[in-house]
Amino acid sequence: MKKSVALVALMLQCGWLGSVQAGEAHGSAAEAEAMVQQAVALVKSAGAEKAYKSFTEHPNGAFRDKDMYVFVYDFEGNCLAQGANAKMVGKNLYIMKDVDGKPFIKDMIELVKSKGKGWYGPYKFNNAATNSYDLKKSYCAQGAGNTMVCVGIYEGN
């Protein structure tokens, strides 16, 4: 538990848990699913490298809406794209846990491996708009090869 809290504190200091302006609207479940579908389509049409760059850098505001952004992991837990903070790309976060000790990246990967797509959650995640740990859920789908493409929303949306 102490390691999980320390990791989350480190991530907060580095800005890895998102950058939502206070008062910004939250995304809905339907919007998250649609963004994942668009992201998977881009991976298939443009190729993984180009798509991941777009998810991370948001050219012309692409793949970032309200507090939603795309994140991509391979099945080993390596971050391939991260719309909230590019510093996460290249890091292995397979065993990262929320403040309650829930290994959410590992569990999302297992969901996608077993079902192909679906909702994972809830898990506690730092909400930059409220500066507190709020319940979040993520919609994930199989990406290119052994990868998952996800978009998360805060519960109640």
C-alpha positions in Angstrom: 0.0 0.0 0.0 2.8 2.4 0.9 4.5 1.7 -2.5 1.2 2.4 -4.3 0.7 5.7 -2.5 4.3 6.7 -3.1 4.0 5.9 -6.8 0.8 7.9 -7.2 2.5 10.8 -5.3 5.5 10.6 -7.7 3.1 10.6 -10.7 1.3 13.7 -9.3 4.6 15.5 -8.9 5.6 14.6 -12.5 2.2 15.6 -13.8 1.6 12.1 -15.1 -2.0 11.8 -14.0 -3.6 14.3 -16.3 -4.0 18.0 -16.7 -7.7 18.9 -16.7 -8.6 22.5 -16.0 -10.8 23.1 -13.0 -14.5 23.2 -14.0 -13.9 21.4 -17.3 -16.8 19.1 -18.3 -16.4 15.4 -18.0 -16.8 13.0 -20.9 -19.6 10.5 -21.1 -19.5 6.7 -21.5 -20.8 7.0 -25.1 -18.1 9.6 -25.9 -15.4 7.4 -24.5 -16.5 4.4 -26.5 -16.6 6.5 -29.7 -13.1 7.9 -29.0 -11.8 4.3 -28.6 -13.4 3.3 -31.8 -11.9 6.2 -33.7 -8.5 5.5 -32.2 -8.6 1.8 -33.2 -9.7 2.9 -36.7 -6.7 5.3 -36.9 -4.3 2.5 -35.8 -5.7 0.3 -38.6 -5.6 3.0 -41.3 -2.5 5.0 -40.5 -0.4 2.4 -38.6 0.5 2.2 -34.9 3.4 4.6 -34.9 1.6 7.5 -36.5 -1.6 6.8 -34.5 0.3 6.7 -31.1 2.0 10.0 -31.9 -1.4 11.5 -32.6 -2.9 10.2 -29.3 0.1 11.6 -27.3 0.6 14.9 -29.1 -3.1 15.9 -30.1 -2.4 17.6 -33.4 -5.3 20.1 -34.0 -6.9 18.9 -30.8 -7.3 15.3 -31.9 -8.0 12.6 -29.4 -8.5 14.9 -26.4 -11.9 16.1 -25.4 -13.0 17.4 -22.0 -11.2 15.2 -19.5 -10.9 12.3 -21.9 -7.8 11.1 -23.7 -6.5 7.9 -25.3 -3.9 5.7 -23.6 -2.4 2.6 -25.2 -0.5 -0.3 -23.5 0.9 -3.5 -24.8 0.0 -6.7 -23.0 3.3 -6.6 -21.1 2.3 -3.2 -19.5 4.5 -0.9 -21.6 2.9 2.5 -22.3 2.9 3.1 -26.0 0.8 6.3 -26.1 -0.6 8.6 -23.3 -2.8 11.6 -24.0 -2.4 13.2 -20.6 1.3 13.1 -20.3 3.9 12.0 -22.9 6.4 11.3 -20.1 4.6 8.0 -19.4 5.4 6.7 -22.9 8.0 4.0 -22.7 7.4 3.1 -19.0 6.2 -0.3 -17.9 3.3 0.3 -15.6 1.9 -3.3 -15.5 1.9 -3.5 -11.7 0.8 0.1 -11.0 -2.0 0.2 -8.4 -4.6 2.7 -7.4 -4.6 4.0 -3.8 -6.6 1.0 -2.7 -4.1 -1.5 -4.1 -6.1 -2.4 -7.3 -3.7 -3.2 -10.2 -5.7 -1.4 -12.8 -3.4 -1.6 -15.8 -2.9 -5.3 -15.3 -6.6 -5.8 -14.9 -7.5 -3.8 -18.0 -5.0 -5.9 -20.0 -6.6 -9.1 -18.7 -10.1 -7.8 -19.7 -9.0 -7.0 -23.2 -7.1 -10.4 -23.5 -10.2 -12.3 -22.4 -13.1 -10.3 -24.0 -11.5 -8.1 -26.7 -13.2 -5.0 -25.4 -15.3 -3.7 -22.5 -15.5 -1.4 -19.5 -13.1 -1.8 -16.6 -13.6 -0.2 -13.2 -14.2 1.4 -11.0 -10.8 2.3 -9.8 -9.6 5.3 -7.9 -7.7 7.8 -10.0 -6.5 11.4 -9.4 -9.0 13.8 -10.8 -6.9 16.9 -11.6 -10.1 19.1 -11.7 -11.0 18.2 -8.1 -7.5 17.4 -6.8 -8.9 14.2 -5.2 -9.1 10.5 -5.9 -12.3 9.9 -7.7 -13.8 6.7 -9.1 -13.0 6.2 -12.7 -13.7 3.6 -15.3 -12.1 3.0 -18.7 -13.4 1.6 -21.9 -10.7 -0.6 -23.6 -10.5 -2.4 -26.9 -7.9 -4.6 -28.6 -5.6 -2.5 -30.7 -2.8 -3.5 -33.1 -1.5 -7.0 -32.1 -1.1 -7.5 -28.4 -2.2 -4.0 -27.4 -5.1 -2.2 -25.8 -6.5 1.2 -26.6 -8.5 2.9 -23.8 -10.3 6.1 -22.8 -11.4 6.7 -19.2 -14.2 8.7 -17.6 -15.0 9.6 -14.0 -17.9 7.7 -12.5 -21.3 9.3 -12.6 -20.9 10.4 -16.2 
